[in-house]
Structures are given as C-alpha cells and as structure tokens.
C-alpha cells in the first residue's frame, strides 16, 4: 500500500500540520518521561518495587542516572527511526514513546495513592 498523493493531515483540526502535531507530541513525550520517572522514584521511596526488569536493573545499578539513561536510549531510537517514515506519519514516533510512559505514570500514581 502506498501513500502517494495521500494527505492524511486534512483530517487534523484547523491549520494543524503534521509538523506542528509532531512538535506538540514531543512535548508530551518529555512530560510523560518526567511523570514516569517521578512517580517511579516516589513509589520506590514508599517501599514499592519496579516491575519492569530492565528498569529495575538500571535503577539498582545506577539509580536515577540509570533510569534516565534507559529513557535516553528509547528517545534516541525514536529519533534515529523517525526519518524512516514518510513525513505525514512521523508523529507516530512520539506517540509510541509517550503512551506507554503516560500509562506507566498513571498506574504508578494509582498504586502510590493506594499505599498512602
């Protein structure tokens, strides 16, 4: 299936272009990353444990620096793979990063609230 001639952003509201949407989504990535890291460390301080084995290893070995390095690797992979997509479809990269981190932050917040 080819997308030649397709203009998928016609369905975006107002004058929003894929580029504008993508910039906004990268801001959401940063906020999601901060929320995930913050709620993870609050939970750890409350005695909870990290369930993701990769994150647990990074945190146990290097603390917050390990967690941030793990997130940096994910963002780097996103930036490296982004040019492989046609321009209108590039916003999927920040969505793919932000959604799991937002879900993780929401779950972390829920669990924190249940133990307080």
MODA-V540674 format. One record per residue. N is the residue number from 0. SS is DSSP state (h for helix, s for strand, l for the rest). PHI is phi as a letter, one per 40 degrees, with the letter a starting at -180 (NA if undefined). PSI is psi as a letter, one per 20 degrees, with the letter a starting at -180 (999 if undefined). Layout:
# MODA-V540674
N_SS_PHI_PSI, N_SS_PHI_PSI
This chain:
# MODA-V540674
0_l_NA_p, 1_l_b_q, 2_l_b_j, 3_l_d_p, 4_l_g_i, 5_l_c_q, 6_l_b_m, 7_h_c_h, 8_h_c_i, 9_h_c_h, 10_h_c_i, 11_l_c_q, 12_l_c_q, 13_l_f_c, 14_l_c_k, 15_l_c_p, 16_l_b_r, 17_h_d_h, 18_h_c_g, 19_h_c_g, 20_h_c_g, 21_h_c_g, 22_h_c_g, 23_h_c_g, 24_h_c_h, 25_h_c_h, 26_h_c_g, 27_h_c_h, 28_h_d_g, 29_h_c_g, 30_h_c_h, 31_h_c_g, 32_h_c_g, 33_h_c_g, 34_h_c_g, 35_h_c_g, 36_h_c_g, 37_h_c_g, 38_h_c_h, 39_h_c_g, 40_h_c_h, 41_h_c_g, 42_h_c_g, 43_h_c_h, 44_h_c_h, 45_l_c_i, 46_l_g_j, 47_l_c_r, 48_l_b_q, 49_l_c_p, 50_l_c_h, 51_l_c_o, 52_h_c_h, 53_h_c_g, 54_h_c_h, 55_h_d_g, 56_h_c_g, 57_h_c_g, 58_h_c_g, 59_h_c_h, 60_h_c_h, 61_h_b_j, 62_h_g_b, 63_h_c_h, 64_h_c_h, 65_h_c_g, 66_h_c_g, 67_h_c_h, 68_h_c_g, 69_h_c_g, 70_h_c_h, 71_h_c_h, 72_h_c_g, 73_h_c_g, 74_h_c_h, 75_h_c_g, 76_h_c_g, 77_h_c_g, 78_h_c_h, 79_h_c_h, 80_h_c_h, 81_h_d_g, 82_l_c_i, 83_l_c_i, 84_l_c_q, 85_l_c_q, 86_h_d_g, 87_h_c_h, 88_h_b_j, 89_l_c_h, 90_h_c_i, 91_h_c_h, 92_h_c_g, 93_h_c_h, 94_h_c_g, 95_h_c_h, 96_h_c_g, 97_h_c_g, 98_h_c_g, 99_h_c_h, 100_h_c_h, 101_h_c_g, 102_h_c_g, 103_h_c_g, 104_h_c_g, 105_h_c_g, 106_h_c_g, 107_h_d_g, 108_h_c_g, 109_h_c_g, 110_h_c_g, 111_h_d_g, 112_h_c_h, 113_h_c_h, 114_h_c_i, 115_l_c_999
